[in-house]
Amino acid sequence: MTAAWLWSGSAYACDIADFAIENLKVEVASKCDNNKCPRVVFAGNLVNKCSTAAAAKIRFVVFDKDGTPIEILEDWTTAPDNLPPGGAYPFVRKTSNLWTPAMAKFTHEVVAVRKW
């Protein structure tokens, strides 16, 4: 998916290619007694490589072993703020579903860019 926001009155335009998810770590973690509620946790940095401040929407999709999506996490990570040029914003996202061995793979991507 390609999505970009070009804001009027600006000589700058940011695109999804101007943002990156860096230092991504994925783990199964539980905050419950006896590890009874494990979740998939995504942690990393959203980095703005655009020449102007902007915000990006990130998406994580968790798939089962047959390739069927079983959970989608998507949000404007820095909302309601823009990330400055060259800035990095640390994030942590957790699945709402409990982890199971059926959670076989995931994808991650920047899906949209805008200026607040």
DASUL-V28241 format. One record per pair of residues at least 24 apart in sequence whose C-alpha atoms are under 6 Angstrom apart, sorted by the first residue. I is the first residue (numbers start at 0). J is the second residue. D is the distance in whole Angstrom. If there is no record, write none. Layout:
BEGIN
i = {I & I}
j = {J & J}
d = {D & D}
END
This chain:
BEGIN
i = {2 & 3 & 3 & 4 & 4 & 13 & 15 & 15 & 15 & 17 & 17 & 18 & 18 & 18 & 19 & 19 & 20 & 20 & 37 & 37 & 38 & 38 & 38 & 39 & 39 & 40 & 40 & 41 & 41 & 42 & 42 & 43 & 43 & 44 & 44 & 44 & 44 & 45 & 45 & 46 & 46 & 47 & 47 & 47 & 48 & 49 & 50 & 51 & 52 & 52 & 52 & 52 & 53 & 53 & 53 & 53 & 54 & 54 & 54 & 54 & 54 & 55 & 55 & 56 & 56 & 56 & 57 & 57 & 57 & 58 & 58 & 59 & 59 & 60 & 60 & 61 & 61 & 62 & 62 & 62 & 62 & 63 & 63 & 63 & 64}
j = {111 & 111 & 112 & 112 & 113 & 49 & 109 & 111 & 112 & 48 & 49 & 46 & 47 & 48 & 45 & 46 & 44 & 45 & 97 & 98 & 94 & 97 & 98 & 93 & 94 & 92 & 93 & 91 & 92 & 90 & 91 & 89 & 90 & 87 & 88 & 89 & 90 & 87 & 88 & 86 & 87 & 84 & 85 & 86 & 85 & 84 & 84 & 84 & 81 & 82 & 83 & 84 & 81 & 82 & 113 & 114 & 81 & 82 & 112 & 113 & 114 & 111 & 112 & 109 & 110 & 111 & 108 & 109 & 110 & 107 & 108 & 106 & 107 & 105 & 106 & 104 & 105 & 102 & 103 & 104 & 105 & 101 & 102 & 103 & 103}
d = {5 & 6 & 5 & 6 & 5 & 6 & 6 & 6 & 6 & 5 & 5 & 6 & 5 & 6 & 6 & 5 & 6 & 5 & 6 & 5 & 6 & 5 & 5 & 6 & 5 & 6 & 4 & 6 & 5 & 6 & 4 & 6 & 6 & 6 & 5 & 4 & 6 & 5 & 5 & 6 & 4 & 6 & 5 & 6 & 5 & 6 & 5 & 5 & 5 & 5 & 4 & 5 & 5 & 5 & 6 & 5 & 5 & 6 & 6 & 5 & 6 & 6 & 4 & 6 & 6 & 5 & 6 & 4 & 6 & 6 & 5 & 6 & 4 & 5 & 5 & 6 & 4 & 6 & 6 & 5 & 6 & 5 & 5 & 5 & 5}
END
